[in-house]
C-alpha cells in the first residue's frame, strides 16, 4: 500500500456514486468552506484512491466543491494505491462518518445495506456506521423510498396499495408499512428543504450561470413552473 501527497486537477477526480457514501452535496457546507478558505483557513487534503487507472474520491467532496466555487483548478490530495473496491468503500464510509457534515439516516441505511450485500457481519456494520448493535437490525429493516421514483431501494415482499398509489404493485413486509408512510413524510420535508436551498441560491447569486448545463436546467425549471 502506497500513500503520497500531490496537487491534482479537479476534473481528473472521479466521484463514483457506488463507492461514495454521501448521496448529495450540501451547498451551504461547501459555501461556508469556500468563505473560510478566503480568510486563509487551512483544510486537510482530500483522499483519493488510484484504482484501475482512475482517481476515485474517498473523502472530501465538499472541499472539492468549495475549490470549484473559488475557481480553483487543482486541490491537494492524499493518494492511496493498492486498495481493493471493498477497501475503498469501507475507507470512504469510515472517513466521512468521522468528520464533516453528519451522514443522514438515509445515507447510513444505504451504506448498511451495501455492506451487508458485501457480506459484512452485523457487528462490523454496527461499528462502521456507528449504530448500536442491539438496534442495527431494526435500523437496516426500515425501508427506504426514492423521492424521485417512489420505488423501494431494497427487496420486496407484500403488496402496498392505497393510499400510496404511486407504490402500488410493489412488495414490502407488513411491519414496513408504517415505516414507509413515515419515510414519505420525511421526503416531503426533504423537498421543502431543497426548494428553500434553491431559493437561497437564486437570491444570493450563487448559481454558476456561466455553466452551460446550469443554464439549461434553469430554462427547464422556468418551463415547468
Residue pairs with C-beta under 8 A, 6 or more apart in sequence:
1 80
1 81
1 82
1 83
2 80
2 81
2 82
3 78
3 79
3 80
3 81
4 78
4 79
5 45
5 76
5 77
5 78
5 79
6 76
6 77
6 79
7 74
7 75
7 76
7 77
8 48
8 55
8 74
8 75
8 76
8 77
8 79
9 73
9 74
10 64
10 67
10 68
10 72
10 73
10 74
10 75
11 73
12 55
13 46
13 48
13 55
13 56
13 57
13 64
13 75
13 77
14 54
14 55
14 56
14 57
15 57
15 61
16 56
16 57
18 89
19 56
19 58
19 85
19 88
19 89
19 92
20 57
20 58
20 61
20 92
21 89
21 92
21 93
21 96
21 97
21 103
21 107
21 110
21 111
22 61
22 96
22 101
22 103
22 107
23 104
23 106
23 107
23 110
25 61
25 62
25 65
26 62
26 101
27 65
27 197
27 201
27 206
28 197
29 62
29 100
29 101
30 62
30 63
30 65
30 66
30 69
31 66
31 69
31 206
33 43
33 62
33 63
33 65
33 66
34 66
34 67
34 69
34 70
36 43
37 43
37 66
37 67
37 70
38 70
43 63
43 66
45 60
45 75
45 76
45 77
45 78
46 57
46 58
46 59
46 60
46 63
46 64
46 75
46 76
46 77
46 78
47 57
47 58
47 59
47 60
47 77
47 78
47 80
47 91
47 95
48 55
48 56
48 57
48 58
48 77
48 78
48 79
48 80
49 55
49 56
49 58
49 79
49 80
49 81
49 83
49 87
49 88
49 91
50 56
50 79
50 80
50 81
51 83
51 85
51 88
55 77
55 79
56 88
57 64
57 92
58 80
58 88
58 91
58 92
58 95
59 91
59 92
59 95
59 96
60 75
60 77
62 100
62 101
63 75
64 75
67 74
67 75
80 91
83 91
86 118
89 114
89 118
90 128
93 111
93 115
93 128
93 129
94 128
96 103
97 103
97 128
97 129
97 130
103 111
103 129
105 139
106 144
106 186
108 129
108 131
108 139
109 139
109 140
109 142
109 144
110 144
110 153
111 128
111 129
112 125
112 129
112 131
112 136
112 139
112 140
113 140
113 153
113 154
115 124
115 125
115 128
115 129
116 122
116 125
116 140
120 128
122 133
122 136
122 137
123 133
125 131
125 136
125 140
126 132
126 133
126 136
131 139
141 173
141 175
141 176
141 179
142 176
142 179
142 183
143 152
143 153
143 154
143 172
143 173
143 176
143 179
143 180
143 183
144 152
144 153
144 154
144 183
145 151
145 152
145 153
145 167
145 180
145 183
145 184
145 187
146 152
146 153
147 187
147 190
147 191
150 166
150 167
151 167
151 170
152 167
152 170
152 172
156 170
156 171
156 172
157 171
157 172
157 173
158 171
158 172
158 173
158 174
158 177
159 168
159 169
159 170
159 171
160 167
160 168
160 170
160 171
160 172
160 177
160 180
161 168
162 168
164 180
164 181
164 184
167 180
172 180
200 206
201 207
207 214
207 218
208 214
209 215
209 218
